Structure formats: structure tokens, C-alpha cells
Amino acid sequence: MNYKKENVKEDYYEGCYNDMKQQITGYKESKEINDWFSAVLGEECFVIRAPPHRRMALDESKLPFANNRTKRSAFISDAPIHLCNMSSIKDMEKLIKKKYKGKQDVLATKEVNIDTFRPTFLIDYAEPYCEDEFFELRIQNVLFRLLGPCQRCKTTSLNWGKNCRDNLMEPFMTICEKRKHPKYGPIFGTYLKPDVIPTKKDFEELLEGFPAVKDR
């Protein structure tokens, strides 16, 4: 996001606007973080952190397992945690190779890796796309609940290592062909939320028809 300096008031920002004309309120990150981003981007910039009081509901039309108690506080568009399965990434790579079999000049430019999908968590489970069915996932003592699938856009056609967009819009086009949901469009990976379901009543509301888990 780009911000005009005249809107800056010390470390607190109110009434700033990003490139999409959305109003932003928040706090400036530390000098070390801002200096790092400025060095990487090659121009002076700073990062805005959401204020503690920011609470916005998730879009239930995109995330079918969200509810009105699920809130987001940071400047995120969909959900706090994005998970991908390494087996799914490898399978997508196989689909690309099969699609362009015999076209070595094309295959030489195609890369499908972790950076393509930018997950928060990466698991390596044997069955590709089985993460779509993980309604609950526990990492150590933290329980994560499925919010819905990750709807993919043309950003997946960007090659971050070469700083360019794939000329055939891959792997986005293959995701559209092989992983297009009738309601949610091209999907790859899932969105999760760290969650604690406090009561049996809450559990029954969230997971209607599921047997209550004794050890949570």
C-alpha cells in the first residue's frame, strides 16, 4: 500500500488511503521493519499495523464454515491462516508436465512450488487435496477449524523468483481446469482459524450432526 506523508501523524494513522481508495487506520511498524521493506522495494515506505479494536466479519459467501463470531483483526481479505499440502503442490506440478508433454521450451519456464501459493502452514500428507476434507486440524495444542477453500486468482501465475508473470498464466489455468468448484471457482488450499469451542452447545451449533469430542 502507498500512503501520502501528509496523512501521517507520528505513529498513529487515521484517514490514510491506499491505492484502492480504502480508508486505513492503524499504527506504523518499527523502524527496523520499515527500513527492511524500504531497502527491498527500493523506495521509502512503511508498514501499517491494524489497531487492536479492528474487528471485521469474514465473508460467509466465500467461506462456508465461517460464522458471525469469526472475526478478523488484521488487514487480511479472507482468513488468518492459509494451509497447503505439499502432495497437492506436487500433483499440480505433474498435471502441468502432462499438459505440456513434449513441449520442452514451455516446460522450461513453468514452476510450481511453495512460493506459488504462499501458504502460512505447509503440511506433507500422502493424498493430494485431502486437506479439503480436514474440518479440524491440531498442531501441538492448538486446534484449527476449517473456514473454507482458498479461491485462487491470477496471482498464482506470477513467478516470484524471476519477477515475471507466466506467459500461459500457469498454474492458474490448470487450477481452473482441474480444481474449479461450481460455487467457489478455482480452489487450491484451505483457510483455517485457530479456535477453541468453549461449550457443548457451541460445538453442536458449529458441527451439527457430529459426535461431541471428549478430549479437546
C-alpha positions as a Markdown table, in Angstrom:
| # | Residue | x | y | z |
|---|---|---|---|---|
| 1 | Met | 0.0 | 0.0 | 0.0 |
| 2 | Asn | 1.2 | 3.5 | -0.7 |
| 3 | Tyr | 0.4 | 6.3 | 1.7 |
| 4 | Lys | 0.7 | 10.1 | 1.5 |
| 5 | Lys | 3.1 | 11.5 | 4.1 |
| 6 | Glu | 0.8 | 14.5 | 4.8 |
| 7 | Asn | -1.7 | 12.0 | 6.4 |
| 8 | Val | 0.9 | 10.7 | 8.9 |
| 9 | Lys | 0.6 | 11.7 | 12.5 |
| 10 | Glu | 3.6 | 10.3 | 14.4 |
| 11 | Asp | 3.0 | 6.6 | 14.8 |
| 12 | Tyr | -0.8 | 6.6 | 14.5 |
| 13 | Tyr | -2.6 | 6.9 | 11.2 |
| 14 | Glu | -6.2 | 8.0 | 10.6 |
| 15 | Gly | -7.7 | 8.9 | 7.3 |
| 16 | Cys | -4.9 | 7.4 | 5.2 |
| 17 | Tyr | -5.9 | 5.9 | 1.8 |
| 18 | Asn | -4.4 | 3.0 | -0.1 |
| 19 | Asp | -4.4 | 2.7 | -3.9 |
| 20 | Met | -7.9 | 1.3 | -3.9 |
| 21 | Lys | -9.2 | 4.4 | -2.1 |
| 22 | Gln | -9.9 | 2.4 | 1.1 |
| 23 | Gln | -9.6 | 4.3 | 4.4 |
| 24 | Ile | -6.9 | 2.8 | 6.6 |
| 25 | Thr | -6.4 | 3.4 | 10.3 |
| 26 | Gly | -3.6 | 1.8 | 12.2 |
| 27 | Tyr | -0.1 | 2.0 | 13.6 |
| 28 | Lys | 3.3 | 2.3 | 12.0 |
| 29 | Glu | 5.6 | -0.7 | 12.4 |
| 30 | Ser | 9.1 | -0.4 | 13.9 |
| 31 | Lys | 11.9 | 1.4 | 12.2 |
| 32 | Glu | 13.8 | -1.9 | 11.6 |
| 33 | Ile | 10.8 | -3.4 | 9.7 |
| 34 | Asn | 10.2 | -0.3 | 7.7 |
| 35 | Asp | 13.9 | 0.1 | 6.8 |
| 36 | Trp | 13.9 | -3.5 | 5.6 |
| 37 | Phe | 10.9 | -3.0 | 3.3 |
| 38 | Ser | 12.3 | 0.2 | 2.0 |
| 39 | Ala | 15.6 | -1.5 | 1.1 |
| 40 | Val | 13.8 | -4.4 | -0.6 |
| 41 | Leu | 11.4 | -2.2 | -2.6 |
| 42 | Gly | 14.0 | 0.5 | -3.4 |
| 43 | Glu | 11.9 | 3.4 | -2.2 |
| 44 | Glu | 10.9 | 4.8 | 1.2 |
| 45 | Cys | 7.8 | 3.1 | 2.6 |
| 46 | Phe | 6.3 | 2.0 | 5.9 |
| 47 | Val | 4.1 | -0.8 | 7.1 |
| 48 | Ile | 0.7 | -0.2 | 8.8 |
| 49 | Arg | -0.4 | -2.5 | 11.5 |
| 50 | Ala | -4.1 | -2.8 | 12.3 |
| 51 | Pro | -5.3 | -1.2 | 15.6 |
| 52 | Pro | -6.3 | -3.5 | 18.4 |
| 53 | His | -10.0 | -2.5 | 18.1 |
| 54 | Arg | -10.3 | -3.6 | 14.5 |
| 55 | Arg | -12.8 | -6.4 | 14.2 |
| 56 | Met | -14.5 | -7.4 | 10.9 |
| 57 | Ala | -16.6 | -10.3 | 10.0 |
| 58 | Leu | -15.4 | -12.8 | 7.4 |
| 59 | Asp | -17.3 | -13.2 | 4.1 |
| 60 | Glu | -19.6 | -16.2 | 4.7 |
| 61 | Ser | -20.4 | -16.3 | 0.9 |
| 62 | Lys | -16.7 | -17.2 | 0.3 |
| 63 | Leu | -16.0 | -19.2 | 3.5 |
| 64 | Pro | -18.9 | -21.6 | 4.1 |
| 65 | Phe | -17.8 | -22.7 | 7.6 |
| 66 | Ala | -17.4 | -19.2 | 9.0 |
| 67 | Asn | -20.0 | -17.7 | 11.3 |
| 68 | Asn | -20.8 | -14.3 | 12.7 |
| 69 | Arg | -18.5 | -15.0 | 15.7 |
| 70 | Thr | -15.5 | -15.4 | 13.4 |
| 71 | Lys | -13.7 | -12.0 | 13.2 |
| 72 | Arg | -10.6 | -10.8 | 11.5 |
| 73 | Ser | -8.5 | -8.1 | 13.0 |
| 74 | Ala | -5.5 | -7.6 | 10.7 |
| 75 | Phe | -5.6 | -6.2 | 7.1 |
| 76 | Ile | -6.4 | -9.5 | 5.5 |
| 77 | Ser | -9.0 | -10.2 | 2.9 |
| 78 | Asp | -10.2 | -13.7 | 3.7 |
| 79 | Ala | -8.9 | -15.5 | 6.8 |
| 80 | Pro | -5.9 | -15.6 | 9.2 |
| 81 | Ile | -4.4 | -18.9 | 8.3 |
| 82 | His | -3.8 | -20.4 | 4.8 |
| 83 | Leu | -2.8 | -24.1 | 4.6 |
| 84 | Cys | -1.5 | -26.1 | 1.6 |
| 85 | Asn | -0.5 | -29.7 | 1.2 |
| 86 | Met | 2.9 | -30.5 | -0.4 |
| 87 | Ser | 1.3 | -33.5 | -2.1 |
| 88 | Ser | -1.2 | -31.2 | -3.8 |
| 89 | Ile | 1.6 | -28.9 | -5.0 |
| 90 | Lys | 3.5 | -31.9 | -6.4 |
| 91 | Asp | 0.3 | -33.2 | -8.1 |
| 92 | Met | -0.3 | -29.8 | -9.7 |
| 93 | Glu | 3.2 | -29.9 | -11.0 |
| 94 | Lys | 2.5 | -33.3 | -12.5 |
| 95 | Leu | -0.6 | -32.0 | -14.2 |
| 96 | Ile | 1.4 | -29.2 | -15.7 |
| 97 | Lys | 4.1 | -31.5 | -17.0 |
| 98 | Lys | 1.4 | -33.8 | -18.5 |
| 99 | Lys | -0.4 | -30.9 | -20.1 |
| 100 | Tyr | 2.7 | -29.6 | -21.9 |
| 101 | Lys | 4.3 | -33.0 | -22.5 |
| 102 | Gly | 6.8 | -32.9 | -25.4 |
| 103 | Lys | 7.0 | -29.1 | -25.3 |
| 104 | Gln | 10.3 | -28.7 | -23.5 |
| 105 | Asp | 10.6 | -25.0 | -24.3 |
| 106 | Val | 7.3 | -24.4 | -22.5 |
| 107 | Leu | 8.1 | -26.7 | -19.6 |
| 108 | Ala | 11.4 | -25.0 | -19.0 |
| 109 | Thr | 9.5 | -21.8 | -18.0 |
| 110 | Lys | 6.9 | -23.5 | -15.7 |
| 111 | Glu | 7.5 | -23.6 | -12.0 |
| 112 | Val | 5.1 | -24.8 | -9.4 |
| 113 | Asn | 6.4 | -24.6 | -5.8 |
| 114 | Ile | 5.6 | -23.4 | -2.4 |
| 115 | Asp | 6.1 | -19.8 | -3.3 |
| 116 | Thr | 3.4 | -20.0 | -6.0 |
| 117 | Phe | 0.7 | -20.5 | -3.3 |
| 118 | Arg | 2.2 | -18.6 | -0.3 |
| 119 | Pro | 0.7 | -20.7 | 2.5 |
| 120 | Thr | 1.0 | -19.9 | 6.2 |
| 121 | Phe | 1.3 | -23.6 | 7.0 |
| 122 | Leu | 2.6 | -26.4 | 4.8 |
| 123 | Ile | 1.8 | -30.0 | 5.5 |
| 124 | Asp | 3.0 | -33.1 | 3.7 |
| 125 | Tyr | 0.2 | -35.6 | 3.6 |
| 126 | Ala | 0.2 | -38.5 | 1.2 |
| 127 | Glu | -3.1 | -37.9 | -0.6 |
| 128 | Pro | -3.3 | -34.8 | -2.8 |
| 129 | Tyr | -6.1 | -32.4 | -1.9 |
| 130 | Cys | -7.1 | -34.3 | 1.2 |
| 131 | Glu | -6.7 | -31.0 | 3.1 |
| 132 | Asp | -10.1 | -30.0 | 1.6 |
| 133 | Glu | -11.7 | -32.6 | 4.0 |
| 134 | Phe | -9.8 | -31.6 | 7.2 |
| 135 | Phe | -12.6 | -30.0 | 9.2 |
| 136 | Glu | -10.3 | -29.8 | 12.2 |
| 137 | Leu | -6.5 | -29.8 | 12.4 |
| 138 | Arg | -4.4 | -29.8 | 15.5 |
| 139 | Ile | -0.8 | -28.5 | 15.6 |
| 140 | Gln | 0.6 | -29.2 | 19.1 |
| 141 | Asn | -2.0 | -28.0 | 21.5 |
| 142 | Val | -3.7 | -25.5 | 19.1 |
| 143 | Leu | -6.9 | -26.6 | 17.3 |
| 144 | Phe | -7.6 | -25.1 | 13.9 |
| 145 | Arg | -11.0 | -25.1 | 12.3 |
| 146 | Leu | -11.8 | -25.1 | 8.6 |
| 147 | Leu | -13.3 | -21.9 | 7.3 |
| 148 | Gly | -13.5 | -22.8 | 3.6 |
| 149 | Pro | -11.5 | -23.3 | 0.4 |
| 150 | Cys | -8.9 | -20.8 | -0.8 |
| 151 | Gln | -10.3 | -19.2 | -4.0 |
| 152 | Arg | -7.4 | -18.7 | -6.4 |
| 153 | Cys | -6.8 | -15.7 | -8.7 |
| 154 | Lys | -4.3 | -14.9 | -11.4 |
| 155 | Thr | -1.7 | -14.1 | -8.8 |
| 156 | Thr | -0.7 | -17.8 | -8.9 |
| 157 | Ser | 0.6 | -17.2 | -12.4 |
| 158 | Leu | 3.4 | -14.9 | -11.0 |
| 159 | Asn | 6.9 | -16.3 | -10.8 |
| 160 | Trp | 8.3 | -14.7 | -7.7 |
| 161 | Gly | 11.8 | -15.9 | -8.3 |
| 162 | Lys | 12.0 | -14.4 | -11.8 |
| 163 | Asn | 9.8 | -11.5 | -11.0 |
| 164 | Cys | 7.5 | -12.1 | -14.0 |
| 165 | Arg | 4.1 | -13.5 | -14.9 |
| 166 | Asp | 3.9 | -16.8 | -16.7 |
| 167 | Asn | 3.0 | -16.2 | -20.4 |
| 168 | Leu | 0.4 | -19.0 | -20.4 |
| 169 | Met | -1.0 | -18.0 | -17.0 |
| 170 | Glu | 0.1 | -21.2 | -15.3 |
| 171 | Pro | -0.6 | -22.8 | -12.9 |
| 172 | Phe | -3.7 | -20.6 | -12.6 |
| 173 | Met | -5.2 | -22.0 | -15.9 |
| 174 | Thr | -4.7 | -25.6 | -14.8 |
| 175 | Ile | -6.3 | -24.9 | -11.4 |
| 176 | Cys | -9.3 | -23.5 | -13.3 |
| 177 | Glu | -9.4 | -26.7 | -15.4 |
| 178 | Lys | -8.9 | -29.3 | -12.7 |
| 179 | Arg | -9.9 | -27.6 | -9.5 |
| 180 | Lys | -12.9 | -25.5 | -10.3 |
| 181 | His | -15.7 | -25.6 | -7.8 |
| 182 | Pro | -19.2 | -24.9 | -9.1 |
| 183 | Lys | -19.8 | -22.3 | -6.4 |
| 184 | Tyr | -16.4 | -21.1 | -5.2 |
| 185 | Gly | -14.5 | -21.1 | -8.5 |
| 186 | Pro | -10.8 | -22.3 | -8.8 |
| 187 | Ile | -9.7 | -23.5 | -5.4 |
| 188 | Phe | -6.4 | -24.7 | -4.0 |
| 189 | Gly | -5.6 | -25.0 | -0.3 |
| 190 | Thr | -7.8 | -24.1 | 2.6 |
| 191 | Tyr | -8.4 | -21.3 | 5.1 |
| 192 | Leu | -8.2 | -22.1 | 8.8 |
| 193 | Lys | -8.9 | -20.3 | 12.1 |
| 194 | Pro | -7.3 | -21.1 | 15.4 |
| 195 | Asp | -10.2 | -22.0 | 17.6 |
| 196 | Val | -11.4 | -23.1 | 21.0 |
| 197 | Ile | -15.0 | -24.3 | 21.1 |
| 198 | Pro | -15.9 | -23.4 | 24.7 |
| 199 | Thr | -19.2 | -25.4 | 25.3 |
| 200 | Lys | -21.0 | -28.4 | 24.1 |
| 201 | Lys | -23.8 | -26.2 | 22.9 |
| 202 | Asp | -21.4 | -24.2 | 20.8 |
| 203 | Phe | -20.0 | -27.5 | 19.4 |
| 204 | Glu | -23.4 | -28.7 | 18.4 |
| 205 | Glu | -24.1 | -25.4 | 16.6 |
| 206 | Leu | -20.8 | -25.4 | 14.7 |
| 207 | Leu | -20.8 | -29.1 | 13.9 |
| 208 | Glu | -24.4 | -30.2 | 13.7 |
| 209 | Gly | -24.7 | -34.0 | 13.5 |
| 210 | Phe | -21.1 | -34.6 | 14.5 |
| 211 | Pro | -20.5 | -36.6 | 17.8 |
| 212 | Ala | -19.0 | -34.5 | 20.5 |
| 213 | Val | -15.3 | -35.0 | 21.1 |
| 214 | Lys | -14.4 | -35.7 | 24.7 |
| 215 | Asp | -10.7 | -34.9 | 24.5 |
| 216 | Arg | -10.3 | -31.4 | 23.0 |
